[in-house]
Amino acid sequence: MIPVASRRVGTAVLTLRCLSALALPATTALAQPPQGHGAPQAPQPFYLRCVSEAAPAPIEVELSIPRKLSTAPVELDQRLSLPSGWPSIRATRFLPRATVRQSAVADDGEHARPAVSLLIEGPSQEINRWLVADDPARNKLTSFIAMWRYMGVADRAARDELFKQFTEELTREPRLGIRGLPDGGMHEFPLRTGEVQTLQEPNCRFTVREFFPHFALEAGTSTPINQSSKNVNPAARVAIEKDGRSIDVWVFARHPDRGARAANELGLELRLDCPADDQAKRPDYVIVTIAGGDHEAWSRVDGRVNSAPIKPDEKVVIPGSKYTFRLAQYLAKARLVEDWLPGGGAEATPVLCVEVGDGETAPTPAWLPLNKPGRIPLTSRTLTLTFTSQSLAAQGAHP
């Protein structure tokens, strides 16, 4: 057995490295209902995945949503059955296809965060999107022409550390993160295939069996294979022993929920930190607000990294396109408001509306786009809810 020194990552560590999966979650198409008059309309299987910082493991509840031939809204009144101690959740509305209308309002509350309105302008269209710092589900935007992320830091020292991460994020060595649930600190280890490594807290030992930069399943056999040396879909197969029990699970950099249930049942959370290649080679931007005032635009274009101050409404030309972007508005402390409207074009996605209550305040309404985690701040905790069409049990260990 080879003890390995780990690097403990506290909860205040900057979050840029957590965003190696830059693309927004893909929309999953709904299964087509049977055609013909009088055809039975079986419920569409959907699931709500619930993660609480006060619980040792996530839970998953199946929803029953009627299938319809149209894209009309479906009114619901489903109170979800959750274990004792969990907040109450009621599903109220389902939109088979919807597009979002965003706004942000100034807010001095505990959960308020810096926010910027990113305006992308070109000869044929205009996109205006609010990005919120410290919210992994809403601080990034990916398009066909470029990618953007938004971060906020407290001072220049934090800015310098974050910029160092940005310059190294595509070349750093892969690392495996392990923490004990519910509130243990994350420990990071280098990927050393075949070596037994130990961790004192939580008390466990583990071995990285395999690492595939380009994980895929072989057609016909569903056998895991590695298709290339490029970090297209990085995955590590990890064997873990804890409290007399053992598991063998695949962990994915782009899909952190895959294989999560097996590790959670051991009271552990696993994370694979590995840079993922952008096959389209689009310009990559990070907008950073420093100490609630100055803004910078960092860029990575054709492998070259640059940083420069950016002022509100200052246009930045996007290389390789006829488009520009600018910061149309900035709020030092804001709350994002999202309203989903039925219908839409290529960006339309299924969404679920829920009401979450903790018994102390009025229920909080929240829209959950398919496969996009949403954070719900309550009085005593923060919930992360994911509306998905595939259960963890059906996913198994593979994406």
C-alpha positions as a Markdown table, in Angstrom:
| # | Residue | x | y | z |
|---|---|---|---|---|
| 1 | Met | 0.0 | 0.0 | 0.0 |
| 2 | Ile | 1.4 | 3.4 | -1.0 |
| 3 | Pro | 0.3 | 6.4 | 1.1 |
| 4 | Val | 0.0 | 9.5 | -1.0 |
| 5 | Ala | -0.1 | 13.1 | 0.1 |
| 6 | Ser | -3.3 | 14.7 | -0.9 |
| 7 | Arg | -4.1 | 18.4 | -1.4 |
| 8 | Arg | -7.2 | 19.4 | 0.6 |
| 9 | Val | -9.4 | 21.8 | -1.3 |
| 10 | Gly | -11.5 | 23.9 | 1.1 |
| 11 | Thr | -14.9 | 25.2 | 0.3 |
| 12 | Ala | -13.6 | 28.7 | -0.5 |
| 13 | Val | -11.4 | 27.6 | -3.3 |
| 14 | Leu | -12.1 | 29.4 | -6.6 |
| 15 | Thr | -14.4 | 27.5 | -8.9 |
| 16 | Leu | -12.9 | 28.0 | -12.3 |
| 17 | Arg | -11.5 | 24.5 | -12.4 |
| 18 | Cys | -14.9 | 23.0 | -11.7 |
| 19 | Leu | -16.0 | 24.2 | -15.1 |
| 20 | Ser | -14.0 | 21.9 | -17.4 |
| 21 | Ala | -17.3 | 20.8 | -19.0 |
| 22 | Leu | -18.0 | 24.1 | -20.7 |
| 23 | Ala | -20.9 | 23.3 | -23.0 |
| 24 | Leu | -24.4 | 23.8 | -21.7 |
| 25 | Pro | -26.3 | 20.6 | -21.0 |
| 26 | Ala | -27.7 | 19.2 | -24.2 |
| 27 | Thr | -31.5 | 19.1 | -24.5 |
| 28 | Thr | -32.8 | 15.5 | -24.5 |
| 29 | Ala | -35.6 | 15.0 | -27.0 |
| 30 | Leu | -38.9 | 13.7 | -25.7 |
| 31 | Ala | -39.9 | 10.2 | -26.9 |
| 32 | Gln | -42.6 | 10.4 | -29.6 |
| 33 | Pro | -46.1 | 9.3 | -28.4 |
| 34 | Pro | -47.9 | 6.6 | -30.3 |
| 35 | Gln | -49.8 | 7.8 | -33.3 |
| 36 | Gly | -53.4 | 7.1 | -34.3 |
| 37 | His | -56.8 | 7.8 | -32.8 |
| 38 | Gly | -57.4 | 6.3 | -29.4 |
| 39 | Ala | -53.8 | 5.3 | -28.9 |
| 40 | Pro | -52.9 | 4.9 | -25.2 |
| 41 | Gln | -51.0 | 7.8 | -23.7 |
| 42 | Ala | -48.6 | 6.3 | -21.2 |
| 43 | Pro | -47.0 | 8.7 | -18.7 |
| 44 | Gln | -43.6 | 10.1 | -19.8 |
| 45 | Pro | -40.9 | 8.9 | -17.3 |
| 46 | Phe | -39.1 | 11.8 | -15.7 |
| 47 | Tyr | -37.2 | 12.1 | -12.4 |
| 48 | Leu | -36.3 | 14.8 | -9.9 |
| 49 | Arg | -32.9 | 14.4 | -8.4 |
| 50 | Cys | -32.5 | 16.1 | -5.0 |
| 51 | Val | -29.2 | 17.0 | -3.3 |
| 52 | Ser | -29.0 | 18.7 | 0.1 |
| 53 | Glu | -26.0 | 20.0 | 1.9 |
| 54 | Ala | -27.6 | 18.6 | 5.1 |
| 55 | Ala | -28.1 | 15.0 | 3.7 |
| 56 | Pro | -25.4 | 12.4 | 3.2 |
| 57 | Ala | -26.6 | 11.3 | -0.2 |
| 58 | Pro | -28.9 | 12.5 | -3.0 |
| 59 | Ile | -32.3 | 11.1 | -3.5 |
| 60 | Glu | -34.4 | 10.6 | -6.7 |
| 61 | Val | -38.1 | 10.7 | -7.1 |
| 62 | Glu | -40.0 | 9.5 | -10.2 |
| 63 | Leu | -42.6 | 11.9 | -11.7 |
| 64 | Ser | -45.7 | 10.9 | -13.7 |
| 65 | Ile | -46.2 | 13.4 | -16.5 |
| 66 | Pro | -49.0 | 12.6 | -19.1 |
| 67 | Arg | -47.8 | 12.4 | -22.7 |
| 68 | Lys | -49.6 | 14.6 | -25.2 |
| 69 | Leu | -49.5 | 14.9 | -29.0 |
| 70 | Ser | -49.2 | 18.7 | -28.6 |
| 71 | Thr | -46.6 | 20.9 | -27.0 |
| 72 | Ala | -49.2 | 22.6 | -24.8 |
| 73 | Pro | -48.5 | 23.1 | -21.1 |
| 74 | Val | -49.4 | 20.3 | -18.7 |
| 75 | Glu | -50.8 | 21.4 | -15.4 |
| 76 | Leu | -49.7 | 19.3 | -12.4 |
| 77 | Asp | -50.4 | 18.9 | -8.7 |
| 78 | Gln | -47.9 | 16.2 | -7.6 |
| 79 | Arg | -46.6 | 16.3 | -4.1 |
| 80 | Leu | -43.4 | 14.3 | -4.1 |
| 81 | Ser | -42.8 | 11.7 | -1.4 |
| 82 | Leu | -39.5 | 12.5 | 0.3 |
| 83 | Pro | -37.9 | 11.1 | 3.5 |
| 84 | Ser | -38.5 | 12.8 | 6.8 |
| 85 | Gly | -36.5 | 15.9 | 7.3 |
| 86 | Trp | -36.5 | 16.9 | 3.6 |
| 87 | Pro | -38.3 | 20.1 | 2.4 |
| 88 | Ser | -41.7 | 19.6 | 0.7 |
| 89 | Ile | -41.7 | 19.7 | -3.1 |
| 90 | Arg | -44.7 | 20.0 | -5.3 |
| 91 | Ala | -44.6 | 19.7 | -9.1 |
| 92 | Thr | -47.0 | 22.3 | -10.6 |
| 93 | Arg | -46.4 | 22.7 | -14.3 |
| 94 | Phe | -44.6 | 21.0 | -17.2 |
| 95 | Leu | -43.8 | 22.6 | -20.5 |
| 96 | Pro | -42.8 | 20.1 | -23.3 |
| 97 | Arg | -41.0 | 22.9 | -25.2 |
| 98 | Ala | -40.1 | 26.3 | -23.8 |
| 99 | Thr | -37.7 | 29.2 | -24.0 |
| 100 | Val | -36.4 | 31.3 | -21.2 |
| 101 | Arg | -36.9 | 35.0 | -20.6 |
| 102 | Gln | -34.3 | 36.3 | -18.1 |
| 103 | Ser | -34.0 | 39.4 | -15.9 |
| 104 | Ala | -32.0 | 40.3 | -12.9 |
| 105 | Val | -33.0 | 42.5 | -9.9 |
| 106 | Ala | -30.8 | 44.2 | -7.3 |
| 107 | Asp | -30.9 | 42.2 | -4.1 |
| 108 | Asp | -29.1 | 42.6 | -0.7 |
| 109 | Gly | -30.1 | 39.1 | 0.5 |
| 110 | Glu | -27.7 | 36.4 | 1.7 |
| 111 | His | -27.8 | 34.6 | -1.6 |
| 112 | Ala | -27.3 | 37.6 | -3.9 |
| 113 | Arg | -24.4 | 37.4 | -6.3 |
| 114 | Pro | -22.7 | 39.7 | -8.8 |
| 115 | Ala | -24.3 | 39.5 | -12.3 |
| 116 | Val | -23.6 | 40.8 | -15.7 |
| 117 | Ser | -25.8 | 41.1 | -18.8 |
| 118 | Leu | -23.8 | 39.8 | -21.8 |
| 119 | Leu | -24.9 | 41.2 | -25.1 |
| 120 | Ile | -23.7 | 39.4 | -28.3 |
| 121 | Glu | -24.4 | 41.4 | -31.5 |
| 122 | Gly | -24.0 | 40.4 | -35.1 |
| 123 | Pro | -25.3 | 40.9 | -38.6 |
| 124 | Ser | -28.3 | 38.5 | -38.3 |
| 125 | Gln | -29.1 | 38.2 | -34.6 |
| 126 | Glu | -28.6 | 39.5 | -31.1 |
| 127 | Ile | -28.4 | 37.5 | -27.8 |
| 128 | Asn | -28.7 | 39.0 | -24.4 |
| 129 | Arg | -28.0 | 36.7 | -21.5 |
| 130 | Trp | -27.5 | 37.3 | -17.8 |
| 131 | Leu | -24.6 | 35.4 | -16.1 |
| 132 | Val | -24.4 | 35.0 | -12.4 |
| 133 | Ala | -21.1 | 34.5 | -10.5 |
| 134 | Asp | -20.7 | 31.5 | -8.3 |
| 135 | Asp | -23.6 | 29.6 | -9.9 |
| 136 | Pro | -22.2 | 26.7 | -12.0 |
| 137 | Ala | -25.6 | 26.4 | -13.8 |
| 138 | Arg | -25.9 | 30.0 | -14.8 |
| 139 | Asn | -22.4 | 31.5 | -15.0 |
| 140 | Lys | -21.6 | 30.2 | -18.5 |
| 141 | Leu | -22.8 | 30.5 | -22.0 |
| 142 | Thr | -21.8 | 28.4 | -25.0 |
| 143 | Ser | -22.6 | 29.3 | -28.6 |
| 144 | Phe | -21.3 | 28.2 | -32.1 |
| 145 | Ile | -18.9 | 31.2 | -32.2 |
| 146 | Ala | -17.5 | 31.4 | -28.6 |
| 147 | Met | -17.8 | 30.4 | -25.0 |
| 148 | Trp | -18.2 | 32.7 | -21.9 |
| 149 | Arg | -17.9 | 32.3 | -18.2 |
| 150 | Tyr | -18.4 | 34.9 | -15.5 |
| 151 | Met | -16.6 | 35.0 | -12.1 |
| 152 | Gly | -16.3 | 37.4 | -9.2 |
| 153 | Val | -13.3 | 37.7 | -6.9 |
| 154 | Ala | -12.7 | 39.6 | -3.7 |
| 155 | Asp | -9.3 | 41.1 | -4.4 |
| 156 | Arg | -6.2 | 41.2 | -6.7 |
| 157 | Ala | -4.6 | 38.2 | -5.0 |
| 158 | Ala | -7.7 | 36.1 | -5.8 |
| 159 | Arg | -7.7 | 37.5 | -9.3 |
| 160 | Asp | -4.1 | 36.4 | -9.9 |
| 161 | Glu | -4.8 | 32.9 | -8.6 |
| 162 | Leu | -7.8 | 32.5 | -10.8 |
| 163 | Phe | -5.9 | 33.8 | -13.8 |
| 164 | Lys | -3.2 | 31.2 | -13.1 |
| 165 | Gln | -5.9 | 28.5 | -13.2 |
| 166 | Phe | -7.2 | 29.8 | -16.5 |
| 167 | Thr | -3.8 | 29.7 | -18.1 |
| 168 | Glu | -3.2 | 26.1 | -16.9 |
| 169 | Glu | -6.6 | 24.5 | -17.1 |
| 170 | Leu | -6.1 | 22.8 | -20.5 |
| 171 | Thr | -2.6 | 21.5 | -19.7 |
| 172 | Arg | -2.9 | 20.4 | -16.0 |
| 173 | Glu | -2.6 | 16.8 | -15.1 |
| 174 | Pro | -5.9 | 15.0 | -14.3 |
| 175 | Arg | -6.7 | 14.6 | -10.6 |
| 176 | Leu | -9.3 | 12.6 | -8.6 |
| 177 | Gly | -11.2 | 14.4 | -5.9 |
| 178 | Ile | -12.8 | 12.5 | -2.9 |
| 179 | Arg | -14.7 | 13.9 | 0.0 |
| 180 | Gly | -16.8 | 12.4 | 2.8 |
| 181 | Leu | -20.5 | 13.2 | 2.9 |
| 182 | Pro | -22.3 | 15.3 | 3.9 |
| 183 | Asp | -19.8 | 18.1 | 4.7 |
| 184 | Gly | -16.2 | 16.8 | 4.4 |
| 185 | Gly | -13.6 | 18.7 | 2.6 |
| 186 | Met | -12.5 | 17.7 | -0.9 |
| 187 | His | -9.1 | 15.9 | -1.2 |
| 188 | Glu | -7.4 | 15.7 | -4.5 |
| 189 | Phe | -5.0 | 13.0 | -5.7 |
| 190 | Pro | -3.0 | 12.6 | -8.9 |
| 191 | Leu | -4.3 | 9.8 | -11.2 |
| 192 | Arg | -1.8 | 7.0 | -10.6 |
| 193 | Thr | -3.1 | 3.9 | -12.4 |
| 194 | Gly | -2.7 | 0.7 | -10.6 |
| 195 | Glu | -1.5 | 2.1 | -7.2 |
| 196 | Val | -3.4 | 1.6 | -4.0 |
| 197 | Gln | -3.8 | 5.0 | -2.4 |
| 198 | Thr | -5.1 | 5.8 | 1.1 |
| 199 | Leu | -7.1 | 8.6 | 2.7 |
| 200 | Gln | -7.4 | 9.0 | 6.5 |
| 201 | Glu | -10.5 | 11.2 | 6.5 |
| 202 | Pro | -12.8 | 9.8 | 5.2 |
| 203 | Asn | -11.1 | 6.5 | 6.0 |
| 204 | Cys | -10.9 | 4.6 | 2.7 |
| 205 | Arg | -8.5 | 3.3 | 0.1 |
| 206 | Phe | -8.8 | 3.4 | -3.6 |
| 207 | Thr | -7.2 | 2.4 | -6.9 |
| 208 | Val | -7.5 | 4.0 | -10.3 |
| 209 | Arg | -7.9 | 1.0 | -12.5 |
| 210 | Glu | -8.1 | 2.8 | -15.9 |
| 211 | Phe | -8.1 | 6.3 | -17.4 |
| 212 | Phe | -9.7 | 6.9 | -20.8 |
| 213 | Pro | -9.3 | 10.4 | -22.2 |
| 214 | His | -11.9 | 9.7 | -24.9 |
| 215 | Phe | -14.4 | 7.3 | -23.2 |
| 216 | Ala | -17.0 | 5.6 | -25.4 |
| 217 | Leu | -19.1 | 2.4 | -25.4 |
| 218 | Glu | -18.3 | -0.1 | -28.2 |
| 219 | Ala | -21.3 | -0.7 | -30.5 |
| 220 | Gly | -23.0 | -4.0 | -30.0 |
| 221 | Thr | -21.2 | -5.0 | -26.8 |
| 222 | Ser | -21.4 | -1.7 | -24.7 |
| 223 | Thr | -17.8 | -2.4 | -23.6 |
| 224 | Pro | -16.0 | 0.7 | -22.4 |
| 225 | Ile | -13.3 | 1.7 | -25.0 |
| 226 | Asn | -10.9 | 4.6 | -25.4 |
| 227 | Gln | -11.2 | 6.2 | -28.9 |
| 228 | Ser | -8.3 | 8.6 | -28.8 |
| 229 | Ser | -5.7 | 10.4 | -26.7 |
| 230 | Lys | -7.6 | 13.7 | -26.8 |
| 231 | Asn | -9.6 | 14.7 | -23.7 |
| 232 | Val | -13.0 | 14.5 | -25.4 |
| 233 | Asn | -14.8 | 12.6 | -22.7 |
| 234 | Pro | -12.3 | 12.0 | -19.8 |
| 235 | Ala | -13.2 | 9.1 | -17.5 |
| 236 | Ala | -11.5 | 7.1 | -14.8 |
| 237 | Arg | -12.4 | 3.7 | -13.4 |
| 238 | Val | -12.0 | 3.7 | -9.7 |
| 239 | Ala | -12.1 | 0.8 | -7.1 |
| 240 | Ile | -12.9 | 2.0 | -3.6 |
| 241 | Glu | -12.9 | 0.1 | -0.2 |
| 242 | Lys | -14.6 | 1.6 | 2.8 |
| 243 | Asp | -16.0 | 0.1 | 6.0 |
| 244 | Gly | -15.7 | -3.4 | 4.6 |
| 245 | Arg | -17.5 | -2.6 | 1.4 |
| 246 | Ser | -16.1 | -2.1 | -2.1 |
| 247 | Ile | -17.3 | -0.7 | -5.4 |
| 248 | Asp | -15.8 | -0.4 | -8.9 |
| 249 | Val | -17.2 | 2.7 | -10.7 |
| 250 | Trp | -16.5 | 5.0 | -13.7 |
| 251 | Val | -16.1 | 8.7 | -12.9 |
| 252 | Phe | -16.6 | 11.3 | -15.6 |
| 253 | Ala | -15.2 | 14.8 | -15.9 |
| 254 | Arg | -18.0 | 16.1 | -18.1 |
| 255 | His | -20.8 | 14.1 | -16.4 |
| 256 | Pro | -20.1 | 14.3 | -12.6 |
| 257 | Asp | -23.5 | 12.7 | -11.7 |
| 258 | Arg | -22.6 | 9.4 | -13.6 |
| 259 | Gly | -21.7 | 6.7 | -11.1 |
| 260 | Ala | -22.6 | 9.1 | -8.2 |
| 261 | Arg | -25.1 | 6.8 | -6.5 |
| 262 | Ala | -22.6 | 3.9 | -5.9 |
| 263 | Ala | -20.1 | 6.3 | -4.3 |
| 264 | Asn | -22.8 | 8.1 | -2.3 |
| 265 | Glu | -23.9 | 4.8 | -0.8 |
| 266 | Leu | -20.4 | 4.5 | 0.7 |
| 267 | Gly | -20.8 | 8.1 | 2.1 |
| 268 | Leu | -18.4 | 9.5 | -0.5 |
| 269 | Glu | -18.5 | 12.0 | -3.4 |
| 270 | Leu | -16.0 | 11.5 | -6.3 |
| 271 | Arg | -14.9 | 14.2 | -8.8 |
| 272 | Leu | -12.6 | 13.8 | -11.8 |
| 273 | Asp | -10.9 | 17.1 | -12.5 |
| 274 | Cys | -9.5 | 16.9 | -16.1 |
| 275 | Pro | -9.4 | 19.5 | -18.8 |
| 276 | Ala | -11.7 | 18.7 | -21.7 |
| 277 | Asp | -10.9 | 19.7 | -25.3 |
| 278 | Asp | -13.2 | 21.9 | -27.2 |
| 279 | Gln | -13.4 | 20.2 | -30.5 |
| 280 | Ala | -14.8 | 23.3 | -32.3 |
| 281 | Lys | -11.7 | 25.4 | -31.1 |
| 282 | Arg | -13.9 | 28.4 | -30.3 |
| 283 | Pro | -12.6 | 31.5 | -28.5 |
| 284 | Asp | -12.9 | 31.0 | -24.8 |
| 285 | Tyr | -13.7 | 34.1 | -22.6 |
| 286 | Val | -13.8 | 34.6 | -18.8 |
| 287 | Ile | -15.3 | 37.8 | -17.6 |
| 288 | Val | -14.0 | 38.7 | -14.1 |
| 289 | Thr | -15.2 | 41.3 | -11.7 |
| 290 | Ile | -12.6 | 42.3 | -9.1 |
| 291 | Ala | -13.6 | 43.6 | -5.6 |
| 292 | Gly | -17.1 | 44.6 | -6.9 |
| 293 | Gly | -15.7 | 47.2 | -9.3 |
| 294 | Asp | -13.2 | 46.7 | -12.1 |
| 295 | His | -13.9 | 44.2 | -14.9 |
| 296 | Glu | -11.5 | 42.1 | -17.0 |
| 297 | Ala | -11.9 | 40.0 | -20.1 |
| 298 | Trp | -9.6 | 37.0 | -20.3 |
| 299 | Ser | -9.4 | 35.1 | -23.6 |
| 300 | Arg | -8.0 | 32.0 | -25.1 |
| 301 | Val | -7.8 | 32.1 | -28.9 |
| 302 | Asp | -5.7 | 29.6 | -30.9 |
| 303 | Gly | -3.9 | 28.6 | -27.8 |
| 304 | Arg | -2.9 | 32.1 | -26.8 |
| 305 | Val | -4.1 | 33.5 | -23.5 |
| 306 | Asn | -4.6 | 37.2 | -22.9 |
| 307 | Ser | -6.2 | 39.5 | -20.3 |
| 308 | Ala | -7.4 | 43.1 | -20.7 |
| 309 | Pro | -9.6 | 45.5 | -18.8 |
| 310 | Ile | -13.1 | 45.9 | -20.1 |
| 311 | Lys | -15.6 | 48.7 | -19.5 |
| 312 | Pro | -19.4 | 48.5 | -19.6 |
| 313 | Asp | -20.6 | 48.8 | -23.2 |
| 314 | Glu | -17.1 | 48.4 | -24.6 |
| 315 | Lys | -17.4 | 46.1 | -27.7 |
| 316 | Val | -15.0 | 43.2 | -28.0 |
| 317 | Val | -14.6 | 41.6 | -31.5 |
| 318 | Ile | -15.0 | 37.8 | -31.5 |
| 319 | Pro | -12.2 | 36.4 | -33.8 |
| 320 | Gly | -13.3 | 34.3 | -36.8 |
| 321 | Ser | -16.8 | 35.8 | -36.8 |
| 322 | Lys | -18.7 | 39.0 | -37.6 |
| 323 | Tyr | -19.9 | 39.3 | -34.0 |
| 324 | Thr | -19.0 | 41.4 | -31.0 |
| 325 | Phe | -19.9 | 41.2 | -27.3 |
| 326 | Arg | -20.2 | 43.7 | -24.5 |
| 327 | Leu | -21.2 | 44.0 | -20.9 |
| 328 | Ala | -24.6 | 45.8 | -21.2 |
| 329 | Gln | -25.3 | 45.9 | -17.5 |
| 330 | Tyr | -23.6 | 45.0 | -14.2 |
| 331 | Leu | -25.2 | 44.5 | -10.7 |
| 332 | Ala | -22.9 | 44.1 | -7.7 |
| 333 | Lys | -25.6 | 42.0 | -5.8 |
| 334 | Ala | -28.4 | 40.5 | -7.8 |
| 335 | Arg | -31.0 | 37.8 | -8.0 |
| 336 | Leu | -31.7 | 36.1 | -11.3 |
| 337 | Val | -35.4 | 35.9 | -12.4 |
| 338 | Glu | -36.2 | 33.3 | -15.1 |
| 339 | Asp | -39.6 | 32.9 | -16.7 |
| 340 | Trp | -40.2 | 30.1 | -19.2 |
| 341 | Leu | -42.6 | 30.6 | -22.1 |
| 342 | Pro | -44.2 | 27.8 | -24.1 |
| 343 | Gly | -42.8 | 27.2 | -27.6 |
| 344 | Gly | -39.7 | 28.5 | -29.2 |
| 345 | Gly | -37.1 | 27.5 | -31.8 |
| 346 | Ala | -33.9 | 25.4 | -31.7 |
| 347 | Glu | -33.1 | 26.5 | -28.1 |
| 348 | Ala | -36.5 | 25.2 | -26.7 |
| 349 | Thr | -36.2 | 22.6 | -24.0 |
| 350 | Pro | -38.6 | 20.7 | -21.6 |
| 351 | Val | -39.0 | 22.5 | -18.2 |
| 352 | Leu | -40.7 | 21.6 | -14.9 |
| 353 | Cys | -42.0 | 24.1 | -12.4 |
| 354 | Val | -41.9 | 23.1 | -8.7 |
| 355 | Glu | -42.7 | 24.7 | -5.4 |
| 356 | Val | -40.3 | 24.1 | -2.6 |
| 357 | Gly | -41.1 | 24.7 | 1.1 |
| 358 | Asp | -39.2 | 24.3 | 4.3 |
| 359 | Gly | -42.1 | 25.0 | 6.7 |
| 360 | Glu | -40.7 | 28.3 | 7.8 |
| 361 | Thr | -41.4 | 30.5 | 4.8 |
| 362 | Ala | -43.8 | 30.6 | 1.8 |
| 363 | Pro | -43.1 | 27.9 | -0.8 |
| 364 | Thr | -40.4 | 29.0 | -3.3 |
| 365 | Pro | -41.4 | 28.5 | -7.0 |
| 366 | Ala | -38.6 | 27.4 | -9.3 |
| 367 | Trp | -38.3 | 26.4 | -13.0 |
| 368 | Leu | -36.0 | 23.5 | -13.8 |
| 369 | Pro | -34.9 | 23.0 | -17.4 |
| 370 | Leu | -34.2 | 19.4 | -18.4 |
| 371 | Asn | -30.7 | 18.2 | -17.2 |
| 372 | Lys | -29.7 | 21.6 | -15.8 |
| 373 | Pro | -29.2 | 21.6 | -12.0 |
| 374 | Gly | -31.0 | 24.4 | -10.1 |
| 375 | Arg | -30.0 | 25.8 | -6.7 |
| 376 | Ile | -32.9 | 26.5 | -4.4 |
| 377 | Pro | -31.9 | 28.6 | -1.3 |
| 378 | Leu | -34.1 | 28.0 | 1.7 |
| 379 | Thr | -33.9 | 29.3 | 5.3 |
| 380 | Ser | -31.8 | 26.5 | 6.7 |
| 381 | Arg | -30.2 | 24.9 | 3.7 |
| 382 | Thr | -29.7 | 25.0 | -0.1 |
| 383 | Leu | -31.2 | 22.4 | -2.3 |
| 384 | Thr | -29.9 | 21.4 | -5.7 |
| 385 | Leu | -32.6 | 19.9 | -7.9 |
| 386 | Thr | -32.1 | 18.3 | -11.3 |
| 387 | Phe | -35.1 | 17.5 | -13.6 |
| 388 | Thr | -34.0 | 14.6 | -15.9 |
| 389 | Ser | -35.5 | 11.9 | -18.2 |
| 390 | Gln | -33.1 | 9.1 | -17.1 |
| 391 | Ser | -32.8 | 7.7 | -13.6 |
| 392 | Leu | -29.4 | 7.1 | -12.0 |
| 393 | Ala | -30.3 | 3.4 | -11.9 |
| 394 | Ala | -30.8 | 3.3 | -15.7 |
| 395 | Gln | -27.7 | 5.3 | -16.3 |
| 396 | Gly | -25.5 | 2.9 | -14.3 |
| 397 | Ala | -21.9 | 4.0 | -14.5 |
| 398 | His | -21.8 | 5.1 | -18.1 |
| 399 | Pro | -23.0 | 8.2 | -19.8 |
